[in-house]
């Protein structure tokens, strides 16, 4: 992430040093902030409570190309992550065996890939509407057995990558220079499963 921020700063610096009057056609933006979602049901039937916090981190990078009438088309990548250290255990009474998680870091991620359209209004407000698919990784656990053995399974489950949905974002920006602006973005991701993510993101955008 530090490398991405450094790259954007270098791009903005090079743009400031350029003295030509060519129309700026490409926008590159980087956002980093907070995401919210309700994970309360994920561990309700599991032998171990692999709970996750509702507040996590979210970052994204977008590449936009300018169209007529202050509109843009672009591609974006985003990652949402929620994690928590777990200290929990389960006792298997039939075998006098216990399984203990000691400072186990439980992590849930979603990677979003999107295409979007953005409109810039005269009052510094911008609106983006896009379509996305996402890949989700989460940890699950279960216990099963037969006449002679008991099996405890701790699994990192990777959902299929054809989860589709729509997202919208409302953004407000302050002009820093002719080549850069800083703002705040609110995003809502919605799929066939319902609301996937709500995010609040400070954003830096540079123009080329």
Buried (B, 14 or more C-beta within 10 A) or exposed (E): EEEEEEBBBEBBEEBEEEEEEEEEEBBBBBBBBBBBBEBEEBBEEBBBBBBBEEEBBBBBBBBBEBEEEEEBBBBBBBBBBBBBEBEBEBEBEEEEEEBEBEEBEBBBBBBBBBEBBBBBEEEEEBEBEBEBBBBBBBBBBEBEEEEEEEEBEBEEEEEEEEBEBBBBBEBBBEEBEEBBBEBBBBBBBBBEEEEBBBBBBEBBBBBB
